[in-house]
């Protein structure tokens, strides 16, 4: 095979966050008062402008035919510290009436409806013959929630001043305006593509707790043959394991020089210059009204901003900075608005159809992906180098990592899409070109509660957070979904602490569903 790529980079730190589209967080990146165009684009012949939002250019239809403009988060909402959007939008490829009784009979709610619907809900699975998605169904898909803002908050997007950390990093380093998640669906399928190259025919999460397992070798299993590695997590998921180790159990079998542990170990290693060659980071997961630092709606974004600031500062100020790449990305768009249509023509990795006969032939919605390294020119925007081939998606991480580790992509089983993926080594110089002197201020402290507590959780999020502290995420979600009052949550937490193993076994067996 060809020589390994990125020889100047000895350490890669990978952080995948949750459920935000490119427009939602970075849509106004190259609008005044910021520069209106990047200094560098990759590939060189690609458009000189960033494909973001433009004032007055985007709108979404209501069912009565009126339009809501896609615009910036209002100042009073932002200054009040409220979550945007106020509800967690649909994330599954399809949400049927069987999944949610509020979904009208015979219709499709969910991501396909967000992409292909307009003022009306779609009633069948779109196919390539339907053409490119119009990207007009986001408001209609979200609107049934009520809401305080008549659903308009799904059309609100953060300014660079409001999401200052992630926008600051995108300006100082390289951001892609053509990075698509792998499936037009939610967390587990997309994280599976980023680790396995396939979701094994799963269109959406298996259940409301997102608790399931993918029995297949991961990128970490293959990297372990050549590179030291570490997996560092912020919260326990279930069975005493992190989300990634539990959901992708073959990781536990990966050999080599390895470490799996608490996120505090990452910060200690970064400070001492002892990071492994490949570092995989997990954020702290949002659980309904309990806010994590993963950016997941319907939480405020400030904990996520602080988390990536802490990760950046740890890497930038550590002794390994001059040989490190930090990748910041998101698993999926989470129902948040984006105006760029994903492309048909995605390669099905294993020929499997999903339960709704989806053929895995459509990429998902754009998500923010930022490359942070001294080898990246400031104010760079990058896209896949060959426009005649598939765009960047999460399998591009896999192929780039394999080639960096001098492993032939064709020699491993990470699905049939990964070998076709384009890689992004062309973004990097062969010598340091960016001193990384960016001085990012900590994000403004906001309320730790959404604007409007979920109807199922009238108790304040701070009180809930205190009650469930130390409870694994899956059990926390199950308890909050089933118990509408603070007293009920307290009683179930006490039951959990009495016999955690039995409680978790009931969840996995479906005996603790809401």
N, C-alpha and C positions, 0 to 999 in steps of 0.2 A: 504494500500500500504506500501512499504518499507519506512524506515525512510528517511527524507530529506537528500540530499547529500550536501557536501561542507559547513558544519555548521561554519567552521572557516572563511568563506568569507561572509562579511556583505554587500559589495558593488561590483557590477559588472558594468564596463564601457565597452560598445560595440562600436567598430568603424569598419565599413565596407567601404573599399576603392574601387577603380575602375580598372578593366580591365588589370590585369597583371597575368601571369602564375607563377607558382613556379620557373620553370627554368629561366624565364626572370629576376627575381629579386634575387633569392636565389640559383640558380643552382650551383654556385661555393662556397657555404658556407663552406663546409668541404674539401676544397682543399688548398694546401700550398699557402700563408704562414700561413693560419689558421690551427688549428688541423685537422687531416684527419679523425677523428671519434669522435662522441659524447661521453661524459662521462656517460650518462644515456640514456637508451631507454625504452619506454613503448609501449606494455607490455614487461615484462622482457625477454621473449623468442623470441622476434622479432629480425630482422637483426640488427647487431651492427653498420652498416654503414648507412650513410645518402644517400638516393636515389636521388643524384643530377647529375650534368654533369661531364663528364670525357673528358679530352683533346683528340681530334681526334676520338671520339667514335660516333659522331652524325652528320648526314648530311641530306640535303634536295635536291631533284632532280629538275633540270630545265626541261622544255618541250623537250629540245634536248637531254636529257639523262645525261648531265653533272651534277656534284654534287657540292653543296655549303656546306662547313663545318659550323656547329653550333659552334660559337666561342664567344669570349669576344668583347665587344664594343671597336673598335679601339681607340688607344690613341689620335689620331689627332681629331677624331670625339668628343670624350669626352672632351678633353681640349678646343675644339672650342665651347663647350656649346650647341651642337645641340641635338634636340629631337631624340629619338630612340624608335620605328621606326618613320620615317619621315612622314608617313601617318597613319591614323586611319584604321587598318585592318577591314575586315568584321567581324561582331559580331553575326549576326542573324543565326539561325539554317539553314535557306536556304535563299539565295538571288537569285531570279529568274530574267530572262530578263524583266519581268514586273516591278520589283523593281529597276533594274539598267540596262539600255540598253547596258552597256558594258559586261554584263554577257552573254556568248554565248548561243544561242538558244538551248533548250533541255538539258541544263546542270544545275548543282547546284553549285553556289558559296556559301560561308559561312562556318559555323563551321563544319557541317557534311563533307564537302569537305576537310577541313583542316585535319580532323581525318582519313577519308577513301580514299581520293584521293592520288595520287602520282605525277608523271609528267603530268598526265591527270586529268581533272575534272570529278567527278562522274556524272552520269546521272539519278540516282534514289535514293530513300530513302534506306539507308542501314538497315539491320535487324539483329537480333542475329545470323541468319544462316551465315552471312558474317564473323563472328568471331570478334576477337579483332581488334580495329583500329590500323593501321600501323603507324599513326602519321607522315605521309610523305607529306601531301598536303599543308602545311603552305606557302611555297614559291610560288607554283603554284597558290594558292588562292589569294596571295597578289601581284604577279608580274605585273599584268596588269597596276598597278599604274604608272609604268615607270621604274626605278626611278633614282635618282641621283646615287644610289649604285647598280643599276640593280636588285633591290629587295632584295639584300643580307642583308639589315638591319633588315629584319624579322627574320634572323638567328643570330642576335647579342644579347648577353645577358650581363647583368651588373655584374661586379665583386664586391666583398665585399668592396673594396676601393671606388668604384664609387657609390654604394648604401649603404653607410656606416651605416646609422642610422638603417634601417630595418634589415640589416645583423648583426649589433651589438646587437640589441634586440633579434634576433633569436639565437645568440650564448649565450647570458647572461641568457636567459630564455628557454622556450620550443617551438619548432616549429614542425609542422606535415609535413611529406613528403608523406602523403597519405590522404590529405583532398581535396575532389573533390567538385566543384560547383554542383548544383543540376540538371541543364539542360545544354545540349550542345548548349547554346545560349547566349543571351545578358542580359542587366541590369535588365529590369523590371521583366521577368520571374524568374531570380535568386534571386532578392531581395524579390519577392513575396514568394518564398520558404522559405527564411530566416525569414519571418514575419508571413506568413499564412500556411506554409507547403504545398502549392500548387500554381500553376500559373493559376488555373482555366481553363486549356486547352489552354493557350496562349503560343505558341512556341517562339515568338519573340516580340519585342516592337510593339505596335499597329501602330505607325507612326514614321516619321523621327524626330519628336520633343521629342519622348519618353514620350509624354503627354497622360496619360490614368489613369483610376481608377480601383481598385480592391475592390469590395463591399463585404467585408467579415471580420469577427473578426480576430484580430491579436494576437500575443503573448503578446503584451502590454495590451490588454484588459483583458487577463486572469491574468497576473502578477499583475495588478492593484488591484485585489481582496485581495492580500496578501502583496504587496510591494509598497513603494513609488517609483515614477519614474519621469524621466525627458527626454525630447527630445530637443536637442540643435543643431541648424543648422547654417551654414556659409553663406547661400545665399537664397534668396526667389526664389521659383520655378514658381508659378502662383497663381492667386487669393489671393495674400498676404500670402500664406502659403509656408512652406518648401516642398521639394520633398516628404518626407516620409508622412507628414500629408495630403498632397493633394492626393498622389497616393494611399494611404491606409486610406480612410476617416473614417473608424471605430475607428481609434486611437483617433479622436476628441471626441468620446463618452466614452472613458475609464475614469473611475472615480478614486477614492482614492486620496491620497496626490500626486499631479501632478504638472508639470510645462512644458510648451513649450515655448522656447525662443531662443534668439541669443546665439551663441557659447561663447560669452564673459561671460555669466552667468555661464557656466560650469567652466571656468577658475577661476572665483570668488569663486564659491562653493568649488572647489578643494582646493584652497588656504586657505579657512576658515574652512575646514572640515565639509562642509554641503552638500556633494553630496547625492542624493537620493539613495535608495537601488539599483535601476537599472537606468543606464544612457545610452541613445542611442545618438550617435554623428553622424552628417552629415558633410562631408567635403565640401569645396567649389568646385562646379562643373566646369569642363573644358567645354567650349563652342567653338568648332572649333578652331579658332586661338586665343581665349582668354583663357589663362592658368589658371586652378584652382589649388587646392592643393590635388587633389584626385588620382594622378598618371595616369590619363587617357591618353592613346596615342591620338593624336600626340603631347603631351605636354612634356616638360622637367620634370624630376622626383623630382628636388630639392624642389619645394614648398610642395610636398607631404612628402618628407623627413623631412622638417622643421615642418610640421604640426604634424606628429606623434612624433617628438622630443618634441614639445611643450606639447602635450597631456601627453606623458610619464613623462616629468619633473613635470607637474602639479600634476599628481597622485602620483609620487614617492616622491615628496617633501611636499605633503600635510599631514595633521595629520591623515588621514584615511588609509594611505598606508598599515599598518600592518593588515588590514582586507579587502583588495581590490584585485580584479582580473580585469585586462585590457585585453580585447580580441581585437586583430588586425587581420582583415581578408580582403578578396577581394570578390566582388560579382561574377566575372567571369574572364576568361583569356583574353578576348578582342582581340583574334586573335594572341596573342603572342605564340611563340613556347613552347611546353612542350613535353618531350619524353615518358612519362608514359601514357599508354593507359587507359582511363576510362573503367569501367566495365559495361557490360550488367547486367540485373537482377534488376535494380532499380524498386521499387514499384510505380506504378501509383497511385497518392494520391486520385483520384476520378473517375478513369475509363474513363476519357475524352481523346479523340484523338485530336491532333492539326490539323490545316488546311492542312498540308502536310501528315496527317495520322500518325505523330509521336506519339508513345504510351507512352512516358515518361518513357521508360524502359532502357535508357542509361544515366549514370551519365555524368556530364560535366567534363571539364579539371581540373587538379590540380590547386589550388590557394594557396598562402601563408596564413597560419593561425598560429598566435603566441599567446601564453598564457603568460602574464606578471604578476607576483605575487611574493610576498615574500615566498609563499608556494611551489614554483617551483624550483627544482634544476637547477643550471646553466648547459648549454650544454646538454639539454634534447631534444630528438627527439621522437615524439609520433605518434602512429597509433591506429586504432580501436582495442579494446582488443581481439575480437573474429574474426579471419580471415575467419571463415565459414559464417559470417553474413555480411550485407552490410557495406561498408567502411564509414568513416566519410563523411557527406555532410552537407549542410546548415540546414537540419532538425535535425541534432545532436545538434545544438545550441538550438533549440526549446525544445527538450526533456530534455537536461541538465538544462536549465533555469526553466522549470516546476518542475523538481524534486528538484532543489535548493529551490524553493518557496513552496515546500510541496504541490504541485498540481499533482494529478494522471494524467499522460499523456493520459490515456484512457478516462478521464472524460471531455476532451475538444475536440472541433472540429477543429483540425489543420491538417486534411488530414490523409489518411491511411498509408503514408510513415513514418510519425513522430513516431508513437508508435514502429515501428521496428528499429528506428535509435539507434546507439550505443552512449553512453555518455562518457565523458572524465574526470570524477572526479578522476580516478585512477592516473592521472598525478600529483596530489597534495599531499604534506605531510600534516600532521595534526598540524604542528607547523612551524614557520618561518625557512626556510633553505637558504634563499637567501637575503643578505642584500641590494641588489639593488644599489650597489655603482658604477654602470656603469657610466663612464664619457664620454658621447657621444659628440663629437665636432659637431657644426652646419655644415650642408652640405655646400659644396663650392658654392659660388654664381655663377650662370650661366646666360646666356642670357635669356631673357623672351620671346624669339621667337623660333619657330621651325627652323630647318636648312633651310627649303625651304617653304615659305608661300604657303598656299593652292592656287591652280590656281584661285579659286573664290575670294581670298582675298589677292591681291597684297600689300595692306596697311600693315604696320608693326603692330605686335600684341600690342605693347605698345600704339600706337595711337588708335587702336580699343578698347582696354581696357578702356582708358580714356573716349571715346565717350559713351560706353554702361554702364559705372559705375552706379549702382543703378537700372538698368533695370532687371527685373526677368529673370531667366535663359531661360525659354521656349521662351519668347519674344526675348531675345538676339539671341538664335539659329535661330529663324525664320527670323529675320532681316539679320543676317550674311549669311544665306543660299540663301536669295533672292536678296541680293544687293552686286554686285561684286566690288564696289568702296567705298572708304572712304566717298566721298560726298554722295553717295546713303545711306550709313549707317547713316550718320548724319541727312539726311532728314527724314528717317524712325524713328529714335530715337525721333526727334522733334514731329513727328506725334503721336508716342506712348505717349509722355508726355502730349500731348494735351487732349487725351481721353484714358487712360489706359484700362478702362473697355471694351470699344468697340474694341480696338486692340486685347485684349486677347480673347474676344468673337469670333472675326473673326478667330483667330488661332484654337480655340476649335471646330469651325464649319467647319474647312477645307477651309476657304476662304482666307487663307494666306499661301498657300503651295508654295514652290519654283518651 
